[in-house]
Amino acid sequence: MVVHAADPEFARLFGLSADEICGLGLLDLLQSSVPARLREQFAALSSGRCGRFTETVTGRDGSGRTFTAKVTGRAVRRPSGEIAGVVVLLHRTGDAQRPGNDNEPVSDDPC
């Protein structure tokens, strides 16, 4: 999952501009307590096996501090039903913490 386009506010959460975040791997930006599950959820969206999911993840801001967020992935379909892409929404839920004080992420809505 590579970021193709991003809202400036999304990129700013990671200390980047919208141009800088494009081309980066989404799973490199977001961390989960069960990385394989997060990868599988995105794969399920891309293949059409799942319409949406929400999970608690952590990320790192431009200062290297971690923050907690809810990530929601939603499949976008063409009128034909074919998957056109995936939209990712990120809502920061926790304050940034210094490295080593990460919160334990939890899955809220697995596919």
N, C-alpha and C positions, 0 to 999 in steps of 0.2 A: 504494500500500500504506500504509494508515493503521493505527496501533496502536490496537486496540480494548480490549485488556486486557493487563496486564503484571504479571509477578512483581516484587515489590519489589526483589529482587536485580538483575534485568535493568535496571530503571530507575536504580538506584543507580550502575551502571557509567557512566551519562551525567550523574550528579550531579542526578538528578531523583527525584521520588517516583512511585509507580505511578499516582497520579491525574494528575500533571503530564505524564507521557509519553503518556497517552491522547490521541488526536487528532492527534499529530505524525506526519509522514510517515517511515516506516521508512528510506526511501532518503535522507532528509535527515540521519538519524542515522549511517548507515553509508556509508563511502566505499570505492570500489574503484578499482583502477588502470584498469579498463575499465567505467565506469558503465553503458554500454549493455548489457553482458553481464549484469550483476547485475539490471538491470531486466527483461531477457528471461528470466532464470531465475525470477524471481518471477512473471512473466506466464505462464510455462510451468506453474508450480505451480497458479496460479489457474484455468487453463483445463483442467487435467488432462493436459497433454502430458508432464508430468514428475512423478514421485512425490516426489523429494527432490533436494537438492543441498547441497554444502558448499563454502564459499569463504572465503579469507582476506580480511579487511577491516580498516579502521581506523575508530576512533570517537574522539570527544572527551569527556573526563570533565568534571566540573563546574568544574575549574580551567582548562579550555581546552587541556590537554595531550592528546596523541594516545596511543592504545593500539592494539595489534594484537589481533585476535580471529578465531576461526573462527566463522562463522555457518552454521548448518544450517537450511534451510527444508524443511518437510515438509507435503505436502498431507494434509488430513484429509477423509475421505469419509464420507458417510452410507451406511447399509445399501443404499440404492438405487444407489450408485456415484457420485452427484452430489457435487461438491466442496462441503464445508461450510465450509471455511476453511483457513488456513495457520498452522502453528505455527512459530515461529522460536526457535531456541536459540542462545545466544551464549556462547562460551567464550573468555575473555580469555587470550591466549597471550603477550603482551609487556607489558613495563613501560610506564607512561606516560612520554611524552617531551614536551619543550617544543615549541611550534609551530615548524615548519620542519625537524624531524628525523624526519619520517614514514618508516615502513618501507614498502617496496614490496609491496603486496598481490598475492597470486597465487591463481589459480583452482585448486582441488583436484579438483573433480568437476562439470564443467559438464553441464547437461542434454543 
